[in-house]
Amino acid sequence: MIRRRARIVALAAALLLLSAGGFAPALAQQVVARVNGEPITAVDVEQRTRLIQVSNHKTPSRKEVIDELIDERLKMQTARRYRIEISDSEVDNVVAGMAARMRASPEQFAKALAGAGISITALKNKLRADLAWNQIVRGKFGNNLQVRDREVQEIISSRQKNDKNAAAYEYTLRPILLVVRREGGDAALMARRREAEGLRSRFQNCEEGLRLARGLRDVVVREPIVRLSGDLPAKLREVLDNTKVGGLTPPEVTPNGIEVFALCEKRQARGDTGLERDVREELFGERFAAQGKQYLQQLRRSSAIEIR
């Protein structure tokens, strides 16, 4: 009751300030920097700070945030100069992909961001600039970004000498979901996470472990899924390679509760280990980042940038 009353008082105060032309509109209009005449406001800085905190789990300095926003303005100004337009549907598709990786709908994802004080518009602005910049750098410096097969194979040969997991594998997995009802809140989520950790410590093999999981309340044991190494991203391969056969992966939070995967079988298979894709993407990413950084520095030198 006290907490509810406090929220009402806070809301009333905010409305009073807005109606009086107070702090909130002033903050929105407060310009902290200009890039070729285009403003960066205090609200832009606040939103980007929160976005970085959520994404990187660290609090950036004010200078880091303003530098990132300056680069973003330069990216979009360059895109307009080259007549590169990123449609709303392209941005929405990226947002939908981010949501899907969290096993959430775009609406649930936007709601989660709002809960962290982040506007979905702020995220979309960043994504739009990144998509445009991708086209710009690829278009201007495509030849410098090429990754040759010989380079990839040299790195693979070097890594395979020391990598015991270099072989391709086929994994048989059983997803297990510990359902958390929406009305339960954070306390229920933490309780189910502890329950998942307890199950993980007792899970010795799939036959007995799955029976044990089914005996818990509000648990869904899904049908087996089979995946090859080459189908999985590097991080997930690492998780599976660090999980013993007959064991459970570490718990993950999803919109429906806590999920773990039982690794019921792992056998060596013919085919792509995923290493070639990883190396190719790694080399391309390094070259893209270096070329993009160099071009941004050039744009900064030729731009009128004012920081207040």
Secondary structure as UniProt FT lines:
FT   HELIX           2..19
FT   TURN            20..21
FT   HELIX           23..29
FT   STRAND          31..35
FT   TURN            36..37
FT   STRAND          38..41
FT   HELIX           42..56
FT   HELIX           62..81
FT   TURN            82..83
FT   HELIX           88..101
FT   TURN            102..103
FT   HELIX           106..115
FT   TURN            116..117
FT   HELIX           120..145
FT   HELIX           149..162
FT   TURN            164..165
FT   STRAND          169..179
FT   HELIX           182..184
FT   HELIX           185..202
FT   HELIX           206..214
FT   TURN            217..218
FT   STRAND          219..221
FT   STRAND          225..228
FT   HELIX           229..231
FT   HELIX           234..241
FT   TURN            245..246
FT   STRAND          252..254
FT   TURN            255..256
FT   STRAND          257..268
FT   HELIX           275..301
FT   STRAND          305..307
//
